[in-house]
């Protein structure tokens, strides 16, 4: 006769299935550890700000030029 238990035998961490909820899978790794220098962060922030400014300018130009082209084509013919 085989004994069936509600509790499974404890297994080693390597034999557990991949599960994000498993406590041994949680590592103490922070994204801040990958940032080497504050100059890198400042450079990334400068580039992001320049890109954001360029996107806003292009959007404003499109909002001005697109209706002008539409009106020219609609009433010019």
KAGIMO-V469655 format. One record per residue. N is the residue number from 1. OMEGA is omega in degrees with one decimal (none if undefined). Layout:
n:N omega:OMEGA
n:N omega:OMEGA
//
This chain:
n:1 omega:-178.3
n:2 omega:179.2
n:3 omega:179.3
n:4 omega:-178.2
n:5 omega:176.8
n:6 omega:178.9
n:7 omega:176.1
n:8 omega:177.8
n:9 omega:179.4
n:10 omega:-178.9
n:11 omega:176.8
n:12 omega:-175.7
n:13 omega:-178.1
n:14 omega:-176.4
n:15 omega:178.2
n:16 omega:175.4
n:17 omega:179.5
n:18 omega:-177.7
n:19 omega:-178.5
n:20 omega:-178.3
n:21 omega:-179.1
n:22 omega:-173.7
n:23 omega:-179.1
n:24 omega:179.0
n:25 omega:179.8
n:26 omega:-178.5
n:27 omega:178.6
n:28 omega:-179.5
n:29 omega:179.0
n:30 omega:177.6
n:31 omega:-179.6
n:32 omega:178.2
n:33 omega:-177.7
n:34 omega:178.1
n:35 omega:-172.9
n:36 omega:-170.6
n:37 omega:177.5
n:38 omega:177.6
n:39 omega:177.6
n:40 omega:-179.9
n:41 omega:179.1
n:42 omega:178.8
n:43 omega:178.2
n:44 omega:179.4
n:45 omega:177.9
n:46 omega:179.7
n:47 omega:179.2
n:48 omega:179.4
n:49 omega:177.6
n:50 omega:178.6
n:51 omega:177.6
n:52 omega:177.3
n:53 omega:179.6
n:54 omega:179.8
n:55 omega:179.5
n:56 omega:179.3
n:57 omega:179.6
n:58 omega:178.1
n:59 omega:179.4
n:60 omega:178.1
n:61 omega:178.9
n:62 omega:179.1
n:63 omega:177.6
n:64 omega:-172.9
n:65 omega:-176.5
n:66 omega:177.2
n:67 omega:178.5
n:68 omega:178.1
n:69 omega:178.6
n:70 omega:-179.1
n:71 omega:179.5
n:72 omega:-179.5
n:73 omega:-176.3
n:74 omega:-174.4
n:75 omega:-178.0
n:76 omega:-176.8
n:77 omega:none
//
